[in-house]
Amino acid sequence: MPSEKLLGSGLMIISLAVIIVYAWLLFFTKYSLVVLKVTVFMLVLVLFSLIGWVGYTIVTTPVPKQD
């Protein structure tokens, strides 16, 4: 049980650190446009990869036999 709490605490701290660094890069540096472009590209990549995976699963799943 304590190891799960340690893992959860670590994940929360890492998430908060990433949020802070992301906000700093987005609002307080000259790289804000690049950060925004990379973020949108990653979101589109994940979304359409998921859609492609669902399509692949649908195509490769065998048709159930009717009794």
C-alpha positions in Angstrom: 0.0 0.0 0.0 2.7 2.6 0.8 4.4 2.0 -2.6 1.1 2.8 -4.4 0.9 6.1 -2.4 4.5 6.9 -3.3 3.8 6.2 -6.9 0.7 8.3 -6.9 2.5 11.2 -5.2 5.3 11.0 -7.7 2.9 11.0 -10.6 1.1 14.1 -9.1 4.4 15.9 -8.6 5.6 15.1 -12.2 2.2 16.2 -13.6 2.3 19.5 -11.7 5.9 20.1 -12.9 5.0 19.4 -16.5 2.0 21.8 -16.3 4.2 24.6 -14.8 6.9 24.1 -17.4 4.3 24.0 -20.2 2.6 27.2 -19.0 6.0 29.0 -18.7 7.0 27.9 -22.2 3.6 28.9 -23.6 3.2 32.3 -21.9 6.7 33.6 -21.0 9.1 32.6 -23.7 9.6 33.4 -27.4 8.9 29.8 -28.2 5.1 30.0 -27.5 4.1 29.5 -31.1 6.3 26.5 -31.5 5.0 25.0 -28.2 1.4 25.6 -29.4 2.1 24.0 -32.8 3.8 20.9 -31.3 0.9 20.5 -28.8 -1.8 20.7 -31.5 0.2 18.3 -33.7 0.5 15.8 -30.8 -3.2 16.0 -30.1 -4.1 15.4 -33.7 -1.5 12.6 -33.9 -3.0 10.8 -30.9 -6.6 11.3 -32.0 -6.1 10.0 -35.5 -3.8 7.2 -34.3 -6.6 6.1 -32.0 -9.2 6.3 -34.8 -6.8 4.3 -37.1 -6.4 1.7 -34.4 -10.1 1.3 -34.0 -10.5 1.0 -37.8 -7.7 -1.6 -38.0 -9.4 -3.6 -35.2 -12.7 -3.5 -37.0 -11.1 -4.6 -40.3 -9.1 -7.5 -38.7 -11.7 -8.8 -36.3 -13.2 -12.0 -37.7 -16.9 -12.1 -38.3 -18.7 -14.1 -35.5 -20.1 -17.4 -36.7 -23.9 -17.7 -36.6 -25.2 -20.9 -35.1 
